[in-house]
Amino acid sequence: MNRLQKANDYIRENKHKVQSRPHYHFSPEIGWMNDPNGFVYYQGKYHLFYQYYPYDITWNDMHWGHATTENFIDWEHHPVALANDKAYDANGCFSGSAIEKDGKLYLMYTGHIDPNMGFDRDEQEIAERQCVAISEDGVHFEKYQLNPVIGEKELPEGYMICDFRDPKVIEVDGVYYCVLSVRNSKRRGEIIMFKSDDLLEWTFHSSIYQSAFDDNTLLECPDLFRIDEKDILLFSEMPCDPEFAGEIQNKTAYVIGKMDFEKGIFKEETKGLLDYGQTFYAPQSTKGKDGERLLIGWMHRWHETAPPKEYGFNGMMSLPRVLDIKNGQLIQQPFIDTESYFLSKVTYGHVQLGDGEELEIEGKSTGYLQVKIPKHSGKFAINLNKSETKSTTVEINVENNTLSLTSDYGNQELIKVEDLSATSQQEIMLEFYLDLHSIELYINSGQKVLSFTAYDADKGTDIVFGGPAVGPGGPGVGPGGPGGQVPRPASFHLVYRD
């Protein structure tokens, strides 16, 4: 039995055992999922491929799962698109991208070779090369007979074949370009570019971005696209070697600048974080149905506690985000029809909570919460997934212009957002998207975004708002406040939908 058939048979026979999948964040039918791959609008639907291991809830031989959608809420799962069934991808079909050419859908992915499967890393035995698979219907794929299309012959000296992956293909003026992650001879991350006329024969073009030596990072899953005459380069950062794991967080950055494709030079202008929550990685973008730029990422905290084994799955995607640029900053907003999905609506206007006062909302396992906070408001807390003893607490300090998140669920650390409101607007707006295992928070219509995940089975559903002093460790300063000042009441307007 071939590996594709084996995987699809296993999914069909066992997917009914899976439980507690999120309601509106995409997740696999069964098994492990990580990076989004091949995110593309093709033949009237959005196609999402993803790193996939159907047989367990832990990472192993990477396949490519596949699903399609028209609204990012309702998904149709398709057969596994790729399995590691060739000599050049024997230990995994790693991340890559998709592009349409002459009506056909081309997948470009990394063929991974590692006899030890990463458990006893020997760089001399590891090789990563770029491969192509082609489909006429967007569902069934044939691997190119002359794979790999980019390997040692095409990779210049000074780069390491053991860390050479994640091809993202784009077309500019009839020429195809591919940006790739690579480790250089100094053991640091670089993003390099190849070019092609036909997606099958590639030549090295240039190095477009390098991490600083002292940053001690590798750069993974690059993406390159244009919005409003500006070019945006995305990449995910991770420690370049295990010795730096304690000091380097896995995170995803964006750089706005200008790409000269002819010369192969990217000029950086500004840089920022895509997500402040430490649970958003390896995102990929595509051009949407109406020309907008859409982004989706893997929601997962590195070293996160795994879901209970009985769930039968591990991994979910973020909501799709539509991207824009305002005042030199990348703006991200959720790309789903919030009002159509969350039907029941409760509104609380001009709420004021004094010292120790609370407002409690009976929530559900999913919901949308919008909170508008005047600039004259005081400090307060929002307790989400509140049970008798546990909650995820978001603390807002309007005076200091900061927000922090802590949780009794999962193995989470403090998440803090500085410069909560970067403009002179009269209020701060927070939009929370709550699902079974995640919270996505959009701040001021997407100026900043924070993601949080936890798979605990005992999470509560209530939402509790607390005034300035909410007990030890809370956001308030207690009666009298510093210097004897009485803390200002928390003022806000909120809408809750479920």
C-alpha positions as CSV (number, residue, x, y, z in Angstrom):
1,M,0.0,0.0,0.0
2,N,1.4,3.4,-0.9
3,R,1.8,6.1,1.8
4,L,-0.9,8.4,0.5
5,Q,-3.5,5.6,0.5
6,K,-2.3,4.5,3.9
7,A,-2.8,7.9,5.4
8,N,-6.2,8.5,3.8
9,D,-7.4,5.1,4.9
10,Y,-6.3,5.8,8.5
11,I,-8.0,9.2,8.6
12,R,-11.3,7.7,7.2
13,E,-11.3,4.9,9.7
14,N,-10.3,6.9,12.8
15,K,-11.5,10.5,12.5
16,H,-14.7,9.7,14.3
17,K,-12.7,9.2,17.5
18,V,-11.5,12.8,17.6
19,Q,-13.2,15.2,20.1
20,S,-13.0,18.8,21.3
21,R,-11.9,20.3,18.1
22,P,-12.3,24.1,18.0
23,H,-15.5,25.5,16.6
24,Y,-14.3,28.1,14.1
25,H,-10.5,27.9,14.0
26,F,-9.3,25.4,11.4
27,S,-7.9,22.1,12.8
28,P,-7.1,18.7,11.3
29,E,-9.6,15.9,11.2
30,I,-7.2,13.8,13.3
31,G,-3.5,13.9,14.3
32,W,-0.8,16.6,14.4
33,M,-0.8,19.8,12.3
34,N,1.7,22.7,12.1
35,D,2.7,25.2,9.4
36,P,0.2,26.4,6.9
37,N,1.5,25.5,3.3
38,G,0.3,26.3,-0.1
39,F,-2.3,28.9,0.9
40,V,-3.8,30.0,-2.4
41,Y,-7.1,31.1,-4.1
42,Y,-7.6,28.6,-6.9
43,Q,-10.7,27.6,-9.0
44,G,-13.1,29.6,-6.8
45,K,-12.0,28.4,-3.4
46,Y,-9.3,29.1,-0.8
47,H,-7.0,26.1,-0.6
48,L,-5.0,25.5,2.6
49,F,-2.4,22.8,2.8
50,Y,-0.5,22.2,6.0
51,Q,2.2,20.2,7.7
52,Y,0.5,17.0,8.8
53,Y,1.0,13.7,10.6
54,P,-2.3,11.9,10.9
55,Y,-1.2,8.9,13.1
56,D,-0.5,10.7,16.4
57,I,-0.8,14.1,18.1
58,T,3.0,14.6,18.0
59,W,5.3,15.7,15.2
60,N,6.7,13.0,12.9
61,D,7.0,12.3,9.2
62,M,5.5,15.3,7.6
63,H,2.7,14.9,5.0
64,W,0.7,17.7,3.4
65,G,-2.9,17.9,4.6
66,H,-5.4,19.7,2.5
67,A,-8.7,21.6,2.9
68,T,-10.7,24.2,1.1
69,T,-13.2,26.9,2.1
70,E,-15.1,29.9,0.8
71,N,-15.7,31.7,4.1
72,F,-13.0,30.4,6.5
73,I,-15.6,29.0,8.8
74,D,-16.9,26.0,6.8
75,W,-14.1,23.7,5.6
76,E,-14.1,20.7,3.3
77,H,-11.3,18.3,4.0
78,H,-9.6,16.6,1.0
79,P,-7.3,13.6,0.7
80,V,-3.8,14.1,1.9
81,A,-1.9,15.9,-1.0
82,L,1.6,14.7,-0.4
83,A,3.3,11.9,1.5
84,N,7.0,11.3,2.0
85,D,7.3,8.5,-0.5
86,K,10.4,9.4,-2.5
87,A,14.1,9.0,-1.8
88,Y,14.5,12.8,-1.8
89,D,11.7,13.4,0.7
90,A,11.9,10.1,2.7
91,N,11.8,11.8,6.1
92,G,9.2,14.5,5.4
93,C,7.5,16.8,2.9
94,F,8.4,20.0,4.7
95,S,6.8,23.4,4.3
96,G,6.3,25.2,1.0
97,S,3.8,27.2,-1.1
98,A,1.5,27.0,-4.1
99,I,1.0,29.0,-7.3
100,E,-1.2,28.7,-10.4
101,K,0.4,28.4,-13.8
102,D,-1.5,27.7,-17.0
103,G,-4.5,26.6,-15.1
104,K,-2.5,24.0,-13.1
105,L,-1.7,24.2,-9.4
106,Y,2.0,23.9,-8.6
107,L,3.2,23.0,-5.1
108,M,6.8,23.7,-4.2
109,Y,8.0,22.0,-1.0
110,T,11.1,21.0,0.9
111,G,12.1,17.3,0.6
112,H,13.7,16.5,4.0
113,I,16.3,13.8,4.6
114,D,17.3,13.0,8.2
115,P,17.9,9.3,9.1
116,N,17.6,10.2,12.8
117,M,14.4,12.3,12.4
118,G,15.8,15.1,14.4
119,F,16.0,13.1,17.6
120,D,19.8,12.8,17.4
121,R,20.7,15.6,15.0
122,D,23.7,14.9,12.8
123,E,24.1,17.8,10.3
124,Q,26.3,15.7,8.1
125,E,23.4,13.3,7.4
126,I,20.7,16.0,6.9
127,A,19.8,17.5,3.5
128,E,16.9,19.7,2.5
129,R,16.1,20.2,-1.2
130,Q,13.3,21.9,-3.0
131,C,10.7,19.8,-4.9
132,V,7.7,20.4,-7.1
133,A,4.3,18.6,-7.4
134,I,1.7,19.5,-10.0
135,S,-2.1,19.1,-10.2
136,E,-4.8,19.8,-12.8
137,D,-7.7,19.6,-10.4
138,G,-6.2,21.1,-7.2
139,V,-6.7,17.8,-5.3
140,H,-4.5,15.1,-6.8
141,F,-0.8,15.8,-7.3
142,E,2.0,14.2,-9.2
143,K,5.6,14.9,-8.1
144,Y,7.9,16.2,-10.8
145,Q,10.0,13.4,-12.3
146,L,13.2,15.5,-12.1
147,N,12.9,16.5,-8.4
148,P,14.5,18.1,-6.6
149,V,14.6,21.3,-8.6
150,I,16.9,23.2,-6.2
151,G,19.6,21.3,-4.3
152,E,23.4,21.4,-3.7
153,K,24.1,22.3,-7.3
154,E,22.0,25.5,-7.2
155,L,22.9,26.5,-3.6
156,P,26.0,28.7,-3.5
157,E,29.0,28.1,-1.2
158,G,28.6,29.6,2.3
159,Y,25.2,28.0,3.0
160,M,24.3,24.8,4.7
161,I,22.1,22.2,2.9
162,C,21.0,20.9,6.3
163,D,18.9,24.0,6.9
164,F,17.6,25.1,3.6
165,R,13.8,25.1,3.4
166,D,10.3,26.7,3.1
167,P,10.1,27.9,-0.5
168,K,7.6,30.7,-1.1
169,V,7.0,31.3,-4.8
170,I,5.7,34.5,-6.4
171,E,5.4,35.8,-9.9
172,V,6.5,39.3,-10.9
173,D,6.2,40.5,-14.5
174,G,6.3,37.0,-15.9
175,V,9.3,35.9,-13.9
176,Y,9.0,33.5,-10.9
177,Y,10.9,34.2,-7.8
178,C,11.3,31.9,-4.8
179,V,12.4,33.1,-1.3
180,L,14.0,30.5,1.0
181,S,15.2,30.1,4.5
182,V,18.8,29.0,4.9
183,R,21.5,28.8,7.5
184,N,24.8,30.4,6.5
185,S,28.3,29.2,7.3
186,K,28.3,31.5,10.4
187,R,25.3,29.4,11.6
188,R,22.9,32.3,11.4
189,G,19.7,32.8,9.4
190,E,19.4,34.3,5.9
191,I,16.7,34.6,3.3
192,I,17.9,34.0,-0.2
193,M,16.1,34.3,-3.6
194,F,16.1,32.1,-6.7
195,K,14.5,32.9,-10.0
196,S,12.9,30.8,-12.8
197,D,11.0,31.2,-16.1
198,D,9.0,27.9,-15.7
199,L,8.9,26.9,-12.0
200,L,11.1,23.9,-12.8
201,E,14.6,25.2,-13.6
202,W,16.0,27.6,-11.0
203,T,19.1,29.8,-10.6
204,F,20.4,31.6,-7.5
205,H,19.6,35.3,-7.6
206,S,20.6,37.0,-4.4
207,S,20.6,37.1,-0.6
208,I,17.9,39.6,0.4
209,Y,17.9,39.5,4.2
210,Q,20.4,38.4,6.9
211,S,19.9,38.1,10.7
212,A,22.6,39.8,12.7
213,F,25.2,37.5,14.2
214,D,24.5,38.7,17.7
215,D,20.8,38.0,17.3
216,N,21.5,34.2,17.4
217,T,18.5,33.4,15.2
218,L,17.4,31.3,12.3
219,L,14.8,32.7,10.0
220,E,12.1,30.3,8.8
221,C,9.0,30.4,6.5
222,P,9.8,33.6,4.6
223,D,7.0,35.3,2.6
224,L,7.3,38.3,0.2
225,F,4.4,40.4,-1.2
226,R,3.4,43.9,-2.0
227,I,0.7,46.2,-0.5
228,D,0.3,49.8,-1.7
229,E,3.6,50.1,-3.4
230,K,5.4,48.7,-0.4
231,D,7.0,45.3,-0.2
232,I,6.6,43.3,2.9
233,L,8.9,40.5,4.0
234,L,7.7,38.1,6.7
235,F,9.7,35.5,8.5
236,S,9.6,33.5,11.8
237,E,12.5,33.6,14.2
238,M,13.9,30.7,16.3
239,P,17.1,30.1,18.1
240,C,20.0,29.2,15.7
241,D,21.3,26.6,18.1
242,P,20.0,24.8,21.2
243,E,22.4,26.8,23.5
244,F,20.3,29.9,22.7
245,A,16.9,28.3,23.3
246,G,16.5,30.0,26.8
247,E,17.1,33.5,25.5
248,I,15.5,33.5,22.0
249,Q,11.7,33.3,21.7
250,N,10.0,31.8,18.7
251,K,8.2,34.7,17.1
252,T,7.1,36.1,13.7
253,A,8.3,39.5,12.3
254,Y,7.5,41.7,9.4
255,V,9.7,44.1,7.5
256,I,8.3,46.8,5.3
257,G,10.6,48.1,2.6
258,K,11.3,48.1,-1.1
259,M,12.3,45.0,-3.2
260,D,14.3,45.6,-6.4
261,F,13.6,42.3,-8.1
262,E,16.0,42.9,-11.0
263,K,19.0,43.6,-8.8
264,G,17.8,41.2,-6.0
265,I,18.0,43.9,-3.3
266,F,15.6,44.4,-0.4
267,K,15.8,47.8,1.4
268,E,14.4,47.7,4.9
269,E,12.4,50.7,6.2
270,T,10.5,49.5,9.3
271,K,10.2,46.3,11.3
272,G,7.6,45.0,13.7
273,L,6.0,42.0,15.3
274,L,3.1,40.2,13.7
275,D,1.8,38.8,17.0
276,Y,2.7,39.6,20.6
277,G,1.3,36.4,22.1
278,Q,4.1,33.9,21.4
279,T,1.6,31.5,19.9
280,F,1.6,32.5,16.2
281,Y,4.2,31.0,13.9
282,A,5.0,30.2,10.3
283,P,2.2,32.3,8.7
284,Q,1.7,32.4,5.0
285,S,-0.1,34.9,2.8
286,T,-2.1,34.8,-0.4
287,K,-3.9,37.2,-2.7
288,G,-7.6,37.0,-1.9
289,K,-10.6,36.7,-4.2
290,D,-10.9,40.5,-4.5
291,G,-7.2,41.3,-4.5
292,E,-6.8,41.8,-0.8
293,R,-3.7,40.3,1.0
294,L,-4.7,37.5,3.4
295,L,-2.6,35.8,6.1
296,I,-3.1,32.7,8.2
297,G,-0.7,31.2,10.8
298,W,-0.1,28.3,13.0
299,M,-1.4,28.9,16.6
300,H,1.0,27.0,18.9
301,R,3.3,27.9,21.7
302,W,6.6,26.1,21.6
303,H,7.0,23.6,24.4
304,E,3.3,24.0,25.1
305,T,1.5,21.3,27.0
306,A,0.0,18.8,24.5
307,P,-3.8,18.3,24.4
308,P,-5.2,15.4,26.3
309,K,-4.5,12.2,24.3
310,E,-8.2,11.5,23.9
311,Y,-8.7,14.7,21.9
312,G,-7.0,12.8,19.0
313,F,-5.7,16.0,17.4
314,N,-3.1,18.7,18.1
315,G,-2.9,22.0,16.3
316,M,-5.0,24.8,14.9
317,M,-4.7,27.8,12.6
318,S,-5.4,31.4,13.4
319,L,-8.3,33.3,11.9
320,P,-7.4,34.6,8.5
321,R,-6.2,38.2,8.7
322,V,-6.5,40.8,6.0
323,L,-3.5,43.0,5.8
324,D,-3.0,46.7,5.2
325,I,-0.4,49.4,5.8
326,K,-1.2,52.6,7.8
327,N,1.4,55.1,8.9
328,G,4.2,52.8,8.1
329,Q,2.7,50.0,10.2
330,L,1.2,46.6,9.2
331,I,-2.4,46.4,10.2
332,Q,-4.2,43.0,10.6
333,Q,-7.9,42.5,10.9
334,P,-9.9,39.3,11.1
335,F,-11.3,38.2,7.8
336,I,-14.5,36.5,8.8
337,D,-18.1,37.7,8.9
338,T,-18.3,38.2,12.7
339,E,-21.9,39.4,12.8
340,S,-23.2,36.4,10.7
341,Y,-21.3,33.8,12.8
342,F,-22.0,35.2,16.3
343,L,-25.7,35.8,16.2
344,S,-26.8,36.5,19.8
345,K,-25.8,40.0,21.0
346,V,-25.7,41.6,24.4
347,T,-24.6,45.3,24.8
348,Y,-23.5,47.1,28.0
349,G,-23.0,50.8,27.6
350,H,-21.0,53.3,29.7
351,V,-20.1,50.8,32.4
352,Q,-18.2,52.2,35.4
353,L,-16.7,49.9,38.0
354,G,-15.2,51.3,41.2
355,D,-12.9,49.8,43.7
356,G,-13.6,46.1,44.0
357,E,-16.8,46.1,41.8
358,E,-17.4,43.5,39.2
359,L,-19.6,42.8,36.2
360,E,-20.1,39.2,35.3
361,I,-21.3,37.9,31.9
362,E,-22.5,34.3,31.4
363,G,-20.4,33.3,28.4
364,K,-20.2,30.2,26.2
365,S,-17.4,28.1,24.8
366,T,-17.1,30.5,21.8
367,G,-17.8,34.2,21.5
368,Y,-16.8,37.6,20.3
369,L,-16.2,40.3,22.8
370,Q,-15.7,44.0,21.9
371,V,-14.6,46.4,24.6
372,K,-14.2,50.2,24.1
373,I,-12.2,52.0,26.8
374,P,-12.1,55.8,27.1
375,K,-8.7,57.3,27.6
376,H,-9.8,58.7,31.0
377,S,-10.6,55.2,32.3
378,G,-8.7,53.6,35.2
379,K,-7.1,50.2,35.6
380,F,-9.2,47.0,35.4
381,A,-9.1,43.4,34.5
382,I,-11.1,41.1,32.2
383,N,-11.2,37.5,33.3
384,L,-11.9,35.1,30.5
385,N,-12.8,31.4,30.7
386,K,-13.6,32.1,34.4
387,S,-14.3,29.1,36.5
388,E,-14.4,28.9,40.3
389,T,-10.6,28.7,40.6
390,K,-9.1,29.5,37.2
391,S,-9.2,32.1,34.5
392,T,-7.2,33.8,31.8
393,T,-6.7,37.4,32.9
394,V,-6.2,40.4,30.7
395,E,-5.1,43.5,32.7
396,I,-5.4,47.0,31.1
397,N,-3.6,50.0,32.5
398,V,-4.9,53.0,30.4
399,E,-2.6,55.5,32.2
400,N,0.5,53.5,31.4
401,N,-0.8,52.5,28.0
402,T,-0.1,48.8,28.6
403,L,-1.9,45.4,28.5
404,S,-0.8,42.1,30.0
405,L,-2.2,38.6,29.9
406,T,-1.7,35.8,32.4
407,S,-3.4,32.5,32.6
408,D,-4.1,29.6,35.0
409,Y,-4.4,27.4,31.9
410,G,-1.6,25.7,30.0
411,N,2.1,26.5,30.8
412,Q,1.9,30.2,29.8
413,E,4.2,33.0,30.8
414,L,3.3,36.7,31.2
415,I,2.5,38.3,27.9
416,K,2.8,42.1,27.8
417,V,2.0,44.7,25.2
418,E,3.6,48.1,25.5
419,D,2.3,51.2,23.7
420,L,-1.2,49.8,23.7
421,S,-2.6,52.8,21.7
422,A,-0.1,54.2,19.3
423,T,-2.3,57.1,18.2
424,S,-4.1,60.0,19.7
425,Q,-7.6,58.4,19.4
426,Q,-10.0,59.0,22.2
427,E,-10.5,55.3,23.1
428,I,-8.8,51.9,23.1
429,M,-10.7,49.1,21.4
430,L,-10.2,45.5,22.2
431,E,-11.8,42.7,20.1
432,F,-11.6,39.2,21.5
433,Y,-12.3,36.0,19.5
434,L,-12.9,33.2,22.0
435,D,-12.8,29.5,20.9
436,L,-12.5,26.2,22.8
437,H,-8.7,26.3,23.0
438,S,-7.7,29.9,22.0
439,I,-8.1,33.6,22.4
440,E,-7.2,36.1,19.6
441,L,-7.1,39.7,20.6
442,Y,-7.1,42.5,18.1
443,I,-6.1,45.9,19.5
444,N,-7.3,49.1,17.9
445,S,-8.6,47.6,14.7
446,G,-5.5,45.5,14.3
447,Q,-2.6,47.8,15.2
448,K,-1.4,45.0,17.4
449,V,-2.6,41.4,17.7
450,L,-2.1,38.9,20.5
451,S,-2.8,35.1,20.3
452,F,-3.1,32.7,23.2
453,T,-3.7,28.9,23.2
454,A,-4.4,26.3,26.0
455,Y,-5.9,22.9,25.6
456,D,-7.1,22.4,29.2
457,A,-10.4,20.5,29.4
458,D,-11.6,22.2,32.5
459,K,-11.8,25.8,31.3
460,G,-14.7,27.9,32.5
461,T,-16.9,30.0,30.2
462,D,-17.8,33.1,32.3
463,I,-16.4,36.6,31.7
464,V,-15.8,38.8,34.7
465,F,-14.8,42.5,34.6
466,G,-13.1,43.8,37.7
467,G,-12.7,47.4,38.9
468,P,-9.4,49.1,39.9
469,A,-8.5,46.9,42.9
470,V,-9.2,43.2,42.2
471,G,-7.1,41.6,44.9
472,P,-3.4,40.7,45.3
473,G,-1.5,40.9,42.1
474,G,-4.5,42.4,40.3
475,P,-4.4,45.5,38.1
476,G,-5.5,48.0,40.7
477,V,-3.4,49.9,43.2
478,G,-5.7,49.3,46.2
479,P,-7.6,51.8,48.3
480,G,-6.0,55.2,48.1
481,G,-3.6,54.3,45.3
482,P,-0.1,55.6,45.2
483,G,0.4,58.8,47.2
484,G,-3.1,58.5,48.7
485,Q,-4.8,59.1,45.4
486,V,-8.2,57.4,44.8
487,P,-8.0,55.2,41.8
488,R,-10.2,56.2,38.9
489,P,-13.1,53.9,38.1
490,A,-12.9,51.6,35.1
491,S,-15.0,52.9,32.3
492,F,-15.9,51.0,29.2
493,H,-18.6,50.0,26.6
494,L,-18.9,46.4,25.6
495,V,-20.6,44.1,23.2
496,Y,-20.7,40.3,23.6
497,R,-21.8,37.9,20.9
498,D,-22.1,34.1,21.0
